[in-house]
Amino acid sequence: MATSKVKGGSLTGTMGFEWRRALSRFDVGWWGGLGDRRTLLVVVGSPELGQPTLDVARLAGADPRLRVLFTALPGPAEAAADALLRDAGTVPLPWREARAGDFALVVAASPAPRGGPAAPMIVLPQMNVEPTPHKAPARGHAGPVVLACAHELDRPMPGGDSAATKVVVVGDSVHDRIVASLPFRDFYRRALGVNRHRKLVVVALPAAAPRARCAGVQCEAGTLVQRLLAELTPVGHQVLSLYEPGLHPCTGGLSVADLRGGLGLLPPEADWRAALVAADWIIGAPGPVTRYGTITGVPVLLTDTPPHAVAHDFPSPFACGVRLMPHRPVLEQLSDAAVHWRPDRVRQAARRITSEPGRFDRAIRRTMYRLLRLPQPATIPVADPVSPPFRIECPVDHPIDACQGG
């Protein structure tokens, strides 16, 4: 294993760095005793929302005192969430077994699952279209609940049964890992098959609202994708669509014909954060993809009117965003955005994501070990770059059933 030139530090992976204290004697904070063993359950509701929970599992998995188990919540995204967990090298537990298990801690993405194990639970920050204060979770969990917020302004408003709920501001893992990935932009572009002579256009397929259905072939996102394929030449541009984080992903009316027309599709279980780092333009409705896209410094174009602010204290971060106009040629608008774009015009949106930039790993680990009643390991965790992405494509000379990945 290669070592860094910084005294006391060591490389922990191909692109990760961690401060480690030298062990000069038996360290209970690192090895622990037989009575210090704990089992942690990670609950994933959808593949896109499951990425932050896997970030927490990465922190817990580095401690030999902890055994980390995984489960996928029943629902429309259960199969995709199960595929995400299996691709990560885990064997997910069925929910019926997990909910009856004996765990020391449960980690889940918002919204919190109901009827789970009677153990302390950490509910990770949610990804909203618009940054709004959390609403305290209603009574539905037998153990204490810790509501983790990304920003001080996300603290819950009065409502629900908040007596057993503790609120802590931990930051945002998606933000921190995107920032850690920015130096490896060229690496992600090569992984997506984008050479130096082409530009990457990332398009977000919106998540459908709860109890709603995607409009299928009439979906506006599908129409936008087809418009991009028609107006942008494949020689100079690569169009890549990805699913907006949410429990109800929309297919966007995409077809094999679109894939054969040059469209790249990021599967739900792939890490969508890498695509944002690799992009030259990011297009989509106001939502998580366009919000986190403001971190990368590339032009962000909105396909819909930004939603109104929910209160005077929470102005819309998309108020200064660039709107993609339907009556102007796409290439002309992309060129104008590349020339005139200034990252400071969306700085408000980037700052509104988290009030604790770069501190998620430390804060969530501190919260986690407090609930586990264990001393923390003798390391200082830092955010790692995200995994390289992969895409689905379908060349013209390939049969349809061979279009499995790229």
N, C-alpha and C positions, 0 to 999 in steps of 0.2 A: 504494500500500500504506500502510495506516495505521501510525503509529508510536506507541509507548507513551511515557508521560511519564517513565519510568525511564531515566536516562542509560545508554547502552550497550546497551539492549535494543531488540528489534523484534518486531512481530507476524509470525509465520511462516505463519499461516493464519487461518481464521475463529475458531478457539478455541485457538491454540497460541502459546506464548511461548518465545523462545530468546535467551540471552545471546550476543552476537556481538562479537568484538574488531574494531575498525576496522583495515582493511588499509592501512597507510601505505607498504608496499613489497611486492615480490614475496614471497609467503609460501609456502614449500615445503610447510608443513603443511596448506595449504588447496588449492592448485592442483597441486603436484607436478610432476615431470618426465615425459618420455616413458617412462622405465623404471619409473615408479611405478604403472602401470596394473595392476589386479587384477580377477579374475572370481570372484564369490561365488555359490555355489549354495545355495538355500533349499529344503529338503525338507519337504513337508507330507504327513502320514499321514492326517489326517482334518480336516474343516473346523473342528470345535470346538477341536482341539489345534493347528490352524494359526494361530490368532489371535496367540499369542506369537511365532511365527516371522515373521509379517508385521510385528510390532512391531520386530523386529530389522532386517528388510529396509527399513523406513522410515528407520532410522538410517543404514544403508549407502547407500541411494538418494540421500541428500542430499550425498554426496561424489562429485564428478565424476571422481575417479580410479577409482571402483569401478563395475563392471558387475554387476548383480544378475540372476541367472537363477533360474527356479523349476521345480520338478517335483513331481508327485504320486506317492506310493508305490503300487505295485500292492497291491490288497486290496479288502475289502468297501466301503471308503469312498473308493475312488479317484475315482469319478465326482463325488461331492460335493466332494471336495478340489479336483478340477479346476475345478468350477464356482466355488468360492470364489476360486481364483486368477484365473480369467477375469473374474469380477465386480470384482476388484481392479485390473483393467486390464493384466494380464500375459498372455503367451502361454506356457503351460507346456511344457517339454520332455518328450518321452516318457522314461520311466525308463531304457529300454535305451540311449538316447543319453546321458542325463545320467551314468549310471554309468561310461561310457567317456570322459567329457570330462576336460579339463585345467582344474582349478580351484585357486585359491589357498586357498579355505576353504569348508567345508560347514557349514551351520547346520541343525539338525534338532531336532524335539521328541522327548522320551523316549517310547517306547524307541528307541534308536539304530538306524538302518537298517543292514542287513548287505549286504556286497558292493557298496558305493558307491565313488565315486572315491577314489583314493589321495591324499587331501589332509587337512590338519588339520581336525578336526571339533569343533564345539561342540554338545553335547547339552543342550538347555534344560531347566529344571526341569519335573518331571512333576506331573500333577494326580491325586493319589490320593484315594480315599474317606477314608482316614485318613492323616495326616502320618506317614510312616515314613522311616527312613534309606534313602538310595539304596543299591542294590546295584551294585557296580562292574561295568560292562559286560563281558561275555565277549569273548574275542578274536574279532573278526570284521571289523575295519577295519584297512586297511593303514597308515594314517597315525596320528599322535598324536591322542588324544582328550582334550578338556577337558570335564569333567562340571560343568555349572553348577547350583548349588544355590540354593534360595530362602532357606533357613534354615541356621544353623550346625548344628542338630540333624539336618539331612538329609544330612550327609556320609556317604559309603558305608561300609558295614561290610565287613570283610575277605571276600573272595570274588571269583571271576573273575580275569581277567588285568589287574590294576591297575598293572602296571609301566609301561605306556605311557599311563596315564590320570592327568591332573592335575585336581584338584578346586579350584573357586573358588566362593565365595559371592557371588552377584550381585544377589540380591533377586528380586522377582516382578513381571513386567510387568502381569499381570492385576490384581494388587492396586493398583499405582501408577496404572493408567489408570482403574480404578473410582473411586479417590479423586479423581483429576483431573476426573472426570465428575460428581461429586456436585453441584456448583453449577448444573448444567444439567438437573436433574431434570425441571422443568416442560417443557423443550424435548423431552425424550425421551417424556414422557407425551403431548404433542400429536402427536408422530410416530406413536405407537401408537393414536391416536384416543381417548384417555382424557381426558374433560373434567373440570372441577373438581367436578362432581356425582357422579362415579363413582370407584370404588376398583378398583385393579388387583391381581389375584391371579395370581402367577406360579407355575406348577407345573412341576417338573423331570421329564422322562421319562428314566428311568435307562438307562445304557448296559449292555448285556448283557455278561456275563463272557466272556473268550476261550473259543472252542470251545463256546459256548452260543448258544441261540436265544431270541429274544423269544417270550413266550407268546401273542402275537397278541391275539385278542379276549378272552382270559382274563388278560391282563396286569393286575396290580394297579394300575399307573399309569393305565391306561385306565379302570378301574373308579372310581378316585378322580376323574378328570376328569369322568366322567359324573355322579358324585355332586355335584360342585361345580356343574355346569350345572343340575342338578335342584333344588338347594336355594338357590342364589343367584339373585336376580332380575337380569336383564340391564339393568334401569333403573339400578341402583345399583352393579353390579359387572361388571367385564370379566375373564374368565378367559383367561390366556395361557399356553400350554404351550411349552416349549423342550427341546431335546435336551441331555442331560447330556454334557459333554465326554468322549469316549472313542472307541476305534477301532471299537466295535460298537454303534452307536446303536439303541435300541429304539423301535419305532413306537408302542408303548403301546396298541395295539388301537384307534387313533382311526379315525374314518370321516368321510365327507362329512356324515353326519347330525349329528355333533358340531360340525362347522364351521358348519352351518346352524343349529344350536342356540345359537350365540353364541360358540363357542370360537375363539380366535385362536391361530394356530400360527406360531412363529418358525422359518423354514427353517434347515437346518443351516449354510448359508453366511452367514446373517445374524449380526451381532455380538451374542451373547447377553448380553454384559456390560451393554449399555444397558438391557436389560429389568430387570436387577436394580436398577439405579439408579432406574428409574421405578416400581418395585413398591411397593405398600402392605403386602402380605404375600408371603412366599416359602415355598412348600411343596415338600417332596421328601424322599427318603431321604437319609441322611448321604452326602455326596459333594461334588464341587467346587462345585456351584451353591449348596448350603446353606452350605458353608464360606465362599465369597466373599460370600454374602449377609449374613454377620455384619458386613461392613464398612459396609453401607449404613445401619444403625441401625433398620431396620424389623423387625417380628416374623418370626422364622424358625421354622416348624413342621415337625417331623419326622414322616414317615409310617412309619418303621421304627425298631427299637431300635438305638441307636448301637453300632457294633462294639466289641469289647473291645480294650483297649490292647495293643499288641504287646509292650510291656515296661514295667516300672515307671518308666523314664525318659521314656516317651512317653505320658502320660495322654490319654484321649479328650477332644478339645475339645468334643464334643457332650454331655458328661455333664449339663450344665445346660440343655439345649435343651428347648423345649416340644413335647410329643407331641400329634399330632392324633389324637383318640380316635374310633374307628369308631361308638360307640354314642351319641355326643352330636351334636346338630345343628351343622352346619358354621358357620353364621352366628353362633351363640352362642359357639363357640370362637374365631372370628376377632375378635369384639367384645371378648371377655375378653383376648385376646392384645394387642389394640391399647391397652386401658386399662392393663393391668398389666405390659406389656413394659418391660424396662430393658436398654438395650444393654450394660451392664456385665456382665450374666449370661453373655454369650458373648464377653467381651473376651479370654478365654484362647484361643478359637479364632481370633480376628482377629490376635492377637499371634503365634500359632503359624504363620501363613501365611508370614511373612518376618521375618528379623532385620535386614533392610536396607530398611526402608520408604522409598520415594521415591528410591532410588538405582539402580534397575535400568538405566536408560538409560546412565548414566555408567559403571557397572561392566561391563556387557556390551560397550559400545563400547571400553573400555580393553582388555578381553580380546581382542576381535576384532582390533583394530589391532596388538596385540602379536603375534598369530599371523600377520597379514598383513605384519608387519615394515614398517609405515608409521607416520609420525607422525600423531597425531589431528588432525582439523580444529580450527580456532581458535574453537570454539563450546562451550557447555555445554548439553547436551541436557536437556530436561525432558519428562515424560510429557504427552501430549496427551489430551484427552477422546476417548472412543470415537465412532465414526460413529453417526448416528441409525439406529435399527432399522427394519425393515419386517416385515410379518406376512402370513400367508395367511388369508383369511377367505372365506366363501361365503354371501352374503345369500340369503334365501329366493327372491327374485325373479330370481336369476341362474342360468343353466344351469351344470351341474357343470363343463363344460370351460372355463368362463370364470373359475373360481376359481383364479387364478394368483397374485394378490398384492394387497396393500392398502397 
